[in-house]
Amino acid sequence: MATYGYRCPRDGDFDVSFPIGAAAARVPCRVCGGEAARVYTAPLLGRGSGPLAAHIERTQRSAETPDVVSRPPARVGPRRPAHPATARLPKP
């Protein structure tokens, strides 16, 4: 279902849900029953999950004022044990 905007000349804007692509050009107003025309607006898009939205915001913020660091970030968590087949390889 998609939400479409309509405007009644007497009562103003309101939204109606229809299946995608099935919206009528005109619908009856919910308040007065008069004819309301469809209004084309920007789509209502979500920004996704919380971590994704935080990442997008951080990226936009750093476009103008990037974060300056003095060293690489610390390693988080323990190292994974080496695979037995690679244990004999030279270490850097």
C-alpha positions in Angstrom: 0.0 0.0 0.0 1.1 3.5 -0.8 -0.1 6.8 0.7 -1.3 9.5 -1.7 -2.0 13.1 -0.9 -5.3 14.8 -1.9 -6.4 18.4 -1.5 -10.0 19.5 -1.0 -10.6 23.2 -1.9 -12.8 23.6 1.2 -11.1 21.4 3.9 -7.5 21.2 2.8 -5.0 18.3 2.5 -5.5 14.7 3.6 -3.9 11.3 2.8 -5.5 8.1 1.4 -3.9 4.7 1.0 -4.2 2.7 -2.2 -2.3 -0.2 -3.8 0.7 1.1 -5.7 -0.4 2.6 -9.0 -4.1 2.4 -8.2 -4.7 5.9 -6.9 -7.6 7.8 -8.5 -7.1 11.4 -9.8 -10.0 12.5 -7.6 -11.6 11.1 -4.5 -14.4 12.3 -2.2 -13.3 14.5 0.7 -13.5 12.8 4.1 -15.1 15.9 5.8 -17.5 17.5 3.3 -17.8 14.8 0.6 -16.8 17.2 -2.1 -14.3 16.3 -4.9 -10.6 16.4 -3.8 -7.8 16.4 -6.4 -4.6 14.3 -6.1 -1.5 16.3 -5.1 1.9 15.2 -6.2 4.5 15.4 -3.4 7.9 14.0 -2.6 7.9 10.4 -1.6 8.0 9.5 2.1 11.2 7.5 2.3 12.7 6.1 5.5 16.3 6.2 6.3 16.6 2.6 7.3 17.8 1.1 10.6 19.3 3.1 13.4 22.9 2.1 12.8 22.5 2.8 9.1 21.0 6.2 9.8 23.8 7.1 12.2 26.4 6.1 9.6 24.7 8.3 7.0 24.5 11.2 9.4 28.2 10.8 10.4 29.2 10.6 6.7 27.3 13.8 5.9 28.8 15.6 8.9 32.3 14.7 8.0 32.0 16.0 4.4 32.5 19.5 5.6 34.6 19.0 8.8 36.4 15.6 8.7 37.5 14.0 11.9 41.2 14.3 12.4 43.0 11.4 14.1 46.5 11.0 15.4 46.7 7.2 15.2 44.7 4.3 13.8 41.8 3.0 16.0 42.6 0.4 18.6 41.8 -3.2 17.7 38.5 -4.3 19.3 38.2 -7.8 20.7 40.6 -10.7 20.8 42.5 -11.9 17.8 41.2 -15.0 16.1 43.4 -18.0 16.5 45.4 -18.9 13.5 44.3 -21.7 11.3 46.5 -24.8 11.9 47.5 -24.9 8.2 48.8 -21.3 8.3 50.6 -21.7 11.7 53.9 -22.6 9.9 53.9 -19.6 7.6 56.4 -16.8 8.3 55.0 -13.9 10.4 55.4 -10.3 9.3 
